[in-house]
Amino acid sequence: MNILLPIKGLLRRVAPGTRTGVVGCVDGMHRGHARGWAMDLAEPTARLTVRMLDPSGRMIAQGLADHYRADVQKAGYGDGHYGFALPGADAHGIEAAKFSCGEPSVELPQSSSKPGRGAKIFRHGGYILCLDGAAAGPVLTGWAVDRQRPEERRVIRLRADGQPLAEQRATLFRRDSIETGSDGFHGFSLPRPPHRSPQFVDDLASGLEFRIS
């Protein structure tokens, strides 16, 4: 049964780079689930309930953000148990949905499905790395694909001062990456450390590195 939630007027955008309140991101769609993470910096041991809503405010799915995310912990966010996976994203369209958590409700930002203004695109032969344009916030999103081997999922790492900060296999759905001739499952969403700025993005399999700051 669908439930109407009184969210109008309660939702507020998570401020990029904020160090108080809720941080997190809806990373994207993978295997029919909307995936991401959410954490209350004021209560790092609390587990937030995340709700997926359609444009009218009706709840599609909800679940606890308590899955372990090694990349989130490695980036410096608590014990890392802040991940979630909500079913139904493919049937309703993740781009049109809203995601909220906590009481009062806080709206989680979504990873972009388009590179948008300010995006950085790096090329090396048939390899393409696209970083979305948001310069601040708790995550760095984008996609990576080797056009000569589009079936391979790249392993992407953030690095600063020679130290790895976060790492993830790029398997999230990104509609804009389909233009490369791939199946679109080449997106990533890497947590940014709260007190360190990443300087490089590395592709671990190929050994390629790209300076981003």
WOTAVEN-V904407 format. One record per residue. OMEGA is omega in whole degrees, -180 to 180 (* if undefined). Layout:
BEGIN
omega=(OMEGA & OMEGA)
END
This chain:
BEGIN
omega=(178 & -178 & 176 & 180 & 179 & -174 & -176 & 180 & -178 & -174 & 173 & -179 & 175 & -177 & 179 & 176 & -177 & 178 & 174 & 178 & -174 & 172 & 179 & -175 & 167 & -172 & -177 & -177 & 176 & 180 & 175 & -179 & 171 & -174 & 179 & 178 & -180 & -177 & 172 & -177 & -180 & 180 & -173 & 178 & 179 & 176 & -175 & 172 & -179 & -180 & 174 & -175 & 174 & -175 & 179 & -180 & 179 & -177 & 177 & -178 & 173 & -180 & -178 & 176 & -177 & 178 & -180 & 176 & -179 & -179 & 179 & 178 & -179 & 179 & 175 & -180 & 173 & -177 & 176 & -178 & -176 & -177 & 176 & 176 & -177 & -180 & 174 & -177 & -177 & -178 & -175 & -180 & -175 & -176 & -179 & -176 & 171 & -179 & -180 & 178 & 177 & 176 & -1 & -173 & 175 & -179 & 177 & 176 & 178 & 170 & -177 & 173 & 177 & -178 & 174 & -179 & 178 & 179 & 176 & 178 & 180 & 180 & 174 & -172 & 177 & -178 & 178 & 173 & 179 & 176 & -179 & -168 & -178 & -175 & -177 & 180 & -175 & -178 & 170 & -176 & 179 & 177 & -178 & -179 & 171 & -174 & 177 & 178 & -174 & 179 & -179 & 177 & -175 & 174 & -173 & -179 & 170 & -177 & 176 & 178 & 178 & -177 & 175 & -178 & 180 & -175 & -178 & 171 & -175 & -178 & -178 & -179 & 175 & -176 & -176 & -180 & 178 & -179 & 179 & -178 & -179 & 179 & 176 & -178 & -178 & -177 & 175 & 179 & -173 & 177 & 174 & 175 & -176 & -175 & -179 & 179 & 178 & -179 & -177 & 166 & -178 & 167 & -169 & -177 & -176 & -176 & 179 & 174 & -177 & 180 & -177 & 177 & *)
END
